[in-house]
Amino acid sequence: MSVFHKLGTILIKTLPPETAHKAALKALSFGLGPKRVCKHDNLKIKIAGISLPNPIGLAAGFDKDAEVPDAMLAAGFGFVECGSVTPLPQDGNHKPRLFRLPEDLAVINRMGFNNKGLDNFAKCLRRRKGQNSLKKDGIVGANLGANKDAKDRAADYITGLSALWGLADYFTVNVSSPNTPGLRDLQGGDALEDLLGRISDARQKLTGDAPSPPIFLKVAPDLDFAQIERITEQARTYGMSGIIVSNTTLARPEFLKSSYKTETGGLSGAPLMRMSTRILNEFYTASAGKIPLIGVGGITNGGDAYVKIRAGASAVQLYSALVYAGPSLAAEICDDLAARLKADGFTNVSEAVGTLSGQ
Ligand SMILES: Cc1cc2nc3c(=O)[nH]c(=O)nc-3n(C[C@H](O)[C@H](O)[C@H](O)COP(=O)(O)O)c2cc1C
C-alpha cells in the first residue's frame, strides 16, 4: 500500500463508520483509490460462464448504488458486486446502524437496504457502459433486494432483473439479509420454490435466443444441513447459476471482545470466517461440486481466500476487511494467493477448488 493510501485509510478510520464509508466512496469516485493490476495467470478462472482475471471479488453492500465499480476493479478486484438495490429508493434503518468491532476485526450492521433505487442504479450502469464501450473489461454484478414494504417480495426480484437486464454481467438474488424482517423466510420451502420458479420464467422471457447472464442465489450462514440440501436441490432444479455463501450472521460467537458485540444486526468480518466456510463446504458436499459456489465471509488475507477455495469456492468475495485494511487489500490477497497455489503445485486456481473436504 502506498504511503498516501496508508494515510487515507488511517484518517478514514478516525471518522464514525458511516461517515467514513461515504468519504471512501467520494475519494474513490474522484479517482483517488489505489491502482493495482493483478497479473497472475494462475488466478484466471471461469465461473458460470464468466471469465474472471482473478477470483477476488468485492461483496455487496460496499457500493450499494453502483457509484464506484470501476474504481474497485482498478484497485485489483477481479469482479465487483453492486447493491443490494431495491425497486424503490429507501432510507433503511435509523442511525447508528453500522458498528466497527476493531478488537475482533469485525463489523455489525443493520443498514436495512438503504439505497437510491433501481432507476438510479440503472442510470449508473448505463453511464459506465457508455464510458467503457471501447474497453469493456471488468465484471460488474447487480445484487437484487426487495423493498421492506413490498406486498409481493418475489415480484421485486423480477422487477430488478427486468430493469437491469443487459446492464449487469451477472445477478444475485439476495434472500439472506437479516435486516429486512422476514426476508430470510424466502430461503425456505414453498417460498423459495415460488421465487425460483418465477425467476426461471422471467429469465426465459428476458433471454429469448441470447445467452443469459448468470443468476446466483445468496444465502445466510445460519442454516442446517437439511436446509442446505433443500436449497441446493431447488437451485439446481430451477437452473440457478450458482450460490453465494454467505451473508452476515445473526450468531454472536462467545470469543467476541468488542463492547458493540450485543448490537442488533448481521455480524461480518474475521469472526464469520470459520462458520461461513463450514457452510460453504456443506453446500459443496450437498451439490457434489456440481453447482458453482462463491465463498464470502471473514476473508482478511490470502490464506483465508485459499481456505475458501479449497473448501469449494470457485471465487470469493470480501467487504468487512476493507474497513480495516483499505481497498489495496484485494491486490495483496491476489499476490499471496498466487504464491500459495504455486507453492502447493497447482498450475491454476481451478485445480484447487474443493480440494479440502470436511472443513
Ligand atoms: C455494512 C454492510 C452492508 C452490507 N450490505 C449488503 C447488501 O446490501 N446486500 C448483500 O447481499 N450483502 C450485504 N452485506 C454482506 C456482505 O456482502 C458479505 O456477505 C458479508 O459482510 C460477509 O463478508 P465479509 O465478512 O467479508 O464482510 C453487507 C455487509 C456489510 C458489512
The ligand as a Gaussian input file, in Angstrom:
#p B3LYP/6-31G(d) Opt

LIG

0 1
 C      -22.200000      -2.620000       6.041000
 C      -22.567000      -3.847000       5.269000
 C      -23.601000      -3.787000       4.356000
 C      -23.962000      -4.924000       3.627000
 N      -24.957000      -4.848000       2.708000
 C      -25.256000      -5.932000       1.963000
 C      -26.250000      -5.853000       0.946000
 O      -26.844000      -4.802000       0.709000
 N      -26.534000      -6.978000       0.261000
 C      -25.884000      -8.173000       0.479000
 O      -26.155000      -9.167000      -0.204000
 N      -24.914000      -8.263000       1.424000
 C      -24.596000      -7.178000       2.147000
 N      -23.613000      -7.266000       3.096000
 C      -22.979000      -8.584000       3.359000
 C      -21.670000      -8.749000       2.586000
 O      -21.886000      -8.726000       1.201000
 C      -20.994000     -10.094000       2.971000
 O      -21.829000     -11.155000       2.563000
 C      -20.736000     -10.215000       4.468000
 O      -20.364000      -8.979000       5.013000
 C      -19.641000     -11.241000       4.768000
 O      -18.419000     -10.890000       4.163000
 P      -17.241000     -10.102000       4.955000
 O      -17.021000     -10.847000       6.236000
 O      -16.066000     -10.145000       4.029000
 O      -17.745000      -8.735000       5.182000
 C      -23.249000      -6.149000       3.839000
 C      -22.201000      -6.192000       4.770000
 C      -21.842000      -5.064000       5.465000
 C      -20.696000      -5.141000       6.438000

